[in-house]
Amino acid sequence: MASNKNYLEFVLEQLSDLNSITYRAMMGEYIIYYNGKVIGGIYDDRFLVKQTKSSVKLLSDAPLETPYNGAKKMFLIDVDNKDLLNRVIPLIAAEI
C-alpha cells in the first residue's frame, strides 16, 4: 500500500524547524533524509526512524515495526509530538 502525499506533507511540516530535511519518493513510499543521511521513512502512512543509541533511549516506549518484509525493525514515531521529532532526528543522523 502506498503512502499518502498528505501524510508526507504533515510529517514535513512537523519537521519544519529542522533545516536540511529532504525526501525521495521510492515505490510509493518516502525515504526521509536529514543532512543527506537516511534517518527513516514513511511506509504505509507510518513515520519510522532507524534504531540508534539515541533513538533507543528517547523512544524506548515506541513500538518497533518493519517498514516492509525482510527489513530491519524501526521505531514508529509519534508525529504529533513535534518537540520529540526535532530532538531525536538530529541525534539519529549524528550516529549514522
C-alpha positions in Angstrom: 0.0 0.0 0.0 1.4 3.4 -1.0 1.7 6.3 1.5 -0.5 9.3 1.1 1.2 12.5 0.0 -0.9 14.5 2.5 0.7 12.4 5.3 4.2 13.2 3.9 3.3 16.9 3.9 2.1 16.7 7.5 5.4 15.0 8.6 7.5 17.6 6.7 5.5 20.4 8.4 6.2 18.8 11.8 10.0 18.7 10.9 10.0 22.2 9.5 12.1 23.6 12.4 15.0 21.4 11.1 17.0 22.6 8.2 18.2 20.1 5.6 15.2 17.7 5.7 14.7 16.2 2.3 12.8 13.2 1.0 12.8 10.9 -2.0 9.8 9.0 -3.3 10.5 5.3 -3.7 8.0 2.7 -4.8 5.0 4.5 -3.3 6.8 5.3 -0.1 9.1 8.1 1.1 12.7 8.0 2.3 13.4 10.9 4.8 16.9 12.4 4.9 18.5 14.8 7.4 21.7 16.5 6.3 21.9 14.0 3.5 21.7 10.9 5.8 18.8 8.5 5.7 17.1 8.7 9.1 13.9 6.8 8.3 10.9 6.9 6.1 7.2 6.9 5.6 5.9 3.5 5.0 2.1 2.7 4.8 1.5 6.2 6.3 3.7 5.5 9.3 6.8 7.5 10.1 9.5 5.0 11.0 13.0 6.0 12.2 16.2 4.0 12.4 17.4 2.4 15.7 20.4 4.2 17.1 21.7 4.6 20.7 19.8 7.9 20.9 16.6 6.7 19.4 16.6 3.7 21.7 17.0 5.9 24.7 14.5 8.6 23.6 11.9 6.3 22.0 12.0 3.4 24.5 8.2 3.3 24.7 7.7 3.5 20.9 6.8 0.3 19.1 9.2 -1.4 16.7 7.8 -2.2 13.3 9.2 -3.3 10.0 8.7 -1.0 7.0 8.5 -3.9 4.6 9.1 -7.6 4.6 12.7 -8.5 5.3 13.7 -5.1 6.6 15.2 -4.3 10.0 12.7 -3.1 12.6 12.4 0.7 13.1 10.7 2.9 15.7 7.2 4.1 14.9 7.5 7.7 16.0 4.6 9.9 17.2 4.4 12.6 14.5 2.1 14.7 16.7 5.0 15.3 19.1 6.9 18.0 17.2 9.3 18.6 20.1 10.4 15.0 20.2 10.8 14.8 16.5 13.0 17.8 16.4 15.2 16.4 19.3 15.6 12.9 18.0 16.1 13.4 14.3 19.5 15.3 14.6 20.7 12.7 17.1 19.9 9.8 14.8 21.7 11.5 11.9 24.7 12.1 14.1 25.0 8.4 14.8 24.7 7.2 11.3 
